[in-house]
Amino acid sequence: MKTTSEVRSSFLNFFKQNHHEEVASSSLIPHNDPTLLFTAAGMVQFKDVFTGLETRPYRRAVTAQKCLRAGGKHNDLENVGYTSRHHTFFEMLGNFSFGDYFKEEAIFYAWTFITKELQIPKDRLLVTVYGEDSEAAALWQKIGGFSEDKIIRISTTDNFWSAGDTGPCGPCSEIFYDHGDTIPGGPPGSKDEDGDRFVEIWNLVFMQYDQKVLEPGTAPQRVPLPRPSIDTGMGLERISAVLQGVQSNYDTDLFQALIQAVVLLTGVPYSGKMASSHRVIADHLRASSFLIAEGTLPSNEGRGYVLRRIMRRAMRHVQLLGKKEPLLQHLFPTLLAQMGGVYPELERAKALISETLFLEEIRFQETLERGLKLLQEELSHLPSSKLFPGESAFKLYDTYGFPLDLTEDALRPQGIFVDVDGFKQAMEKQKKEARSSWTGSGDTKTESLWYALKDKVGPTDFLGYETLKAEGLIHGIVKDNQEVQKAQKGDKIQIFTNQSPFYGESGGQMGDTGTMITLSDSSSARIRITNTLKKLGDLILHEGIIEEGSIALKDTVVMEVNKARRDSLRANHSATHLLHGALHHILGGHVVQKGSLVAPERLRFDFSHPKALTASQIETVELWVNDQIRSNSSVLTRLMPVKEALHSGAMALFGEKYADDVRVVSMGIEASEEQNLKTSVELCGGTHVTRTGDIGFFKIIQESGVAAGIRRIEAITGKNAEIFVRSQETLLKEIGLSLKSTPEALNDRVQSLLLEKKRLEKEIQTLRQKSPLSDTSSHEDLKTFGSVKVLNITLKNHPINELKPFVDAAKQRLISGIVVLVNITDDKVSIVIGITKDLTSTFNAVDLVQKVSPLLDGKGGGGRPDLAQAGGSKHDNLKELFKTLDLEISQKITS
């Protein structure tokens, strides 16, 4: 008996031996198809190869693809646990030809692998072909030796595959396994085809047509493709069940390992009515773990909400098995042992997976009992119609976090159905009430537009944590604050898509820039995205200009973020977190973030602190951050309830409004006990580096004050920091050359020059005081009023700090008298009046200065009775100034 792992290996090895390139499974999140919520088939990652948009260095490929069907076009969630073959997560084995081989080789490979490699008896097999595909029927007769009764022609779309109304398409051929007449059910195409006797194990798609509109207004027509291709899909779980001789996929080795772990931990045997709960838990554990490993975390929107629905459905069945404590995290090691070797992302993310499973289960337990109580209360009043009120189902969803399908699942065993229309009406009523009570701020008209758009198209699914390139559908176009249906070259617009890798400006981090290119047979366009904003919490707005072509609603666009710019933003954002941690632990717990800017070329961080940082403190902060960078430790992201995140010590912005669930970003290494430093842990929705070493290098370029008790640090990282340091080194060398000194001796040389400068300035000051009129810009006028001598001195561009010493020296020369000194410097005038001690009983220098300062357009003046000073800006009436002083002095003498 082949194990599931051996079947997977056999398939991959068989096709590798037949010259196929083994290609790793792509993500469960399809970045190249905006119409899909999750990857649901092996061909998704090759879509652009099939359409010719992408070329690869191989023309044959084989994969084991992770798939998920739990939302959007493909949704098997409600059937999981109640049938033998429905799953949310499953693996699709597939071989592909991109214009290389076609029908004959595809059928030959399938037949050879099934009958020779897997040794499945031929008499247990039958096939279907598209009703008009006589070529495929003839090839099955030739290669497999099938008789006509074993080749069933199906004329419906069940045997014709297409991606949509237009594009590559072609007939299918499905291979079925017959479990035998002891199992109820009929062959495909019969009235009993839904039974379990005949199970489809492989689907071969012959993509030989391109369906396109040849003339406007006409129906699409099928045109032969110049290079027909092959796309096949075999469910690993189904083929494993066949090979292991069981009818249910849940009885295969991989599922049984998980189910037996559930039995062991709950004490409930896998039998009877409880068997469906075991199956649900096993299936949903796989789906949840793989989604979390790829970065999807439970939330209330988009893919995160699908994950939450899956997890809570599993948790509900844990409760049905009588287990009150969290269970899922204890089951994960079994899954890791089964699949971790093939999918290493499970091992890499095991801590995140375990913690997320535990936290979500703890959180759901808090509301589950209350929700179930409400459910029972409503059931007690239920009329005989057995239709559960939609309004009550909505209350369970809105108040207790019960997804609709969870309520449906809880009622299923009692044969009760939910009034889904009533549920939808209750949800729409709440939306209308929210719209009517909402009031915007700022430009209310514009904000109302965003609110209406969000209500119509829903939030944007942000893909930028995992990828910088993805496809999206245009859901909204805004031009000049008006919603429009289309736009053309030269238009400045704002675009909304269903999903986007572009980060919208928030949390201090600037928005992304990049390009959008439309994918359309009829037209193409190129949009340069100049900025990305975030509106109403989760609506991503792309601002840009159409450089080529035109766009319209529902167009598909390939969106690509400017990688170099995003990498710089990531580095600076992570550096901001490390800086915050450094300040908090070095300066003290009083340090709180007051604002930040994360730009591509720099970062800015405002924080509470009462005084300027010393040079030593700045150096210590830099060293701490760079030590963390050199540690090259992993940057971890978790989704946690906000209260629990804050309780665990994560730092948050005071006054910031957070959702119920928050992203918690942790980075850095634990330092020694002696240093008493810890890692940086913050609530943050921004983008960050994978490891701290990706930041490269951190350099503070300025520390300053922005308000009372608020300091600001500006810094740079990576290449910009290197350029800054190199420029400083170059400048230092150039200064050294100018001063004829080495950089090492430059400080001593500068100190020596400063001392020499100070000595020379003092010497000049002494010389000026001894011989003031030696300066050609000086003028003296000595007058006598009675016995009082008055010396008027006019100077130009004399140092301000030497004016008073100048007056003192002049007073000493006079022995007895009054000195009036006026100094003109550019557009300013200074006046200093000095009076010898013997005259201060008659004259007051302050009074004299205040008397004439208005003539200089000055105000007041001050000093001592023997020495006072004033200033102004008017110097064209100095004669009047001196005349006024002469008059004042003569009047004092005569009185």
Secondary structure as UniProt FT lines:
FT   HELIX           4..17
FT   TURN            18..19
FT   STRAND          21..22
FT   TURN            31..32
FT   TURN            34..35
FT   HELIX           42..46
FT   HELIX           47..51
FT   STRAND          60..68
FT   STRAND          70..71
FT   TURN            72..73
FT   STRAND          74..75
FT   HELIX           77..79
FT   TURN            80..82
FT   STRAND          89..97
FT   HELIX           103..112
FT   HELIX           113..117
FT   HELIX           122..124
FT   STRAND          125..130
FT   TURN            131..132
FT   HELIX           134..144
FT   HELIX           148..150
FT   STRAND          151..154
FT   HELIX           157..159
FT   STRAND          160..162
FT   STRAND          167..178
FT   TURN            181..182
FT   TURN            188..189
FT   TURN            191..194
FT   STRAND          198..212
FT   TURN            216..217
FT   STRAND          221..235
FT   HELIX           236..243
FT   TURN            244..245
FT   HELIX           249..251
FT   HELIX           253..266
FT   HELIX           272..274
FT   HELIX           275..293
FT   TURN            294..295
FT   HELIX           302..320
FT   TURN            321..322
FT   HELIX           328..339
FT   TURN            340..342
FT   HELIX           345..348
FT   HELIX           350..380
FT   TURN            384..385
FT   STRAND          387..388
FT   HELIX           390..400
FT   HELIX           404..411
FT   HELIX           412..414
FT   STRAND          417..418
FT   HELIX           420..437
FT   HELIX           444..457
FT   STRAND          461..462
FT   TURN            464..466
FT   STRAND          469..479
FT   TURN            480..481
FT   STRAND          482..484
FT   STRAND          486..488
FT   TURN            489..490
FT   STRAND          492..497
FT   STRAND          499..500
FT   STRAND          505..506
FT   TURN            507..508
FT   STRAND          514..519
FT   STRAND          526..535
FT   TURN            536..538
FT   STRAND          539..548
FT   STRAND          550..552
FT   TURN            553..554
FT   STRAND          556..561
FT   HELIX           563..586
FT   TURN            589..590
FT   STRAND          593..598
FT   STRAND          603..608
FT   HELIX           615..631
FT   STRAND          636..641
FT   HELIX           642..647
FT   TURN            648..649
FT   TURN            654..655
FT   STRAND          661..667
FT   TURN            673..676
FT   STRAND          680..683
FT   HELIX           692..695
FT   STRAND          698..707
FT   TURN            708..709
FT   STRAND          710..717
FT   HELIX           718..738
FT   TURN            739..740
FT   HELIX           743..745
FT   HELIX           746..770
FT   HELIX           772..774
FT   TURN            776..777
FT   STRAND          779..785
FT   TURN            786..787
FT   STRAND          788..796
FT   HELIX           800..802
FT   HELIX           803..814
FT   STRAND          818..825
FT   TURN            826..827
FT   STRAND          828..835
FT   HELIX           837..839
FT   TURN            840..842
FT   HELIX           845..852
FT   HELIX           853..856
FT   STRAND          862..864
FT   TURN            865..866
FT   STRAND          867..872
FT   HELIX           878..894
//
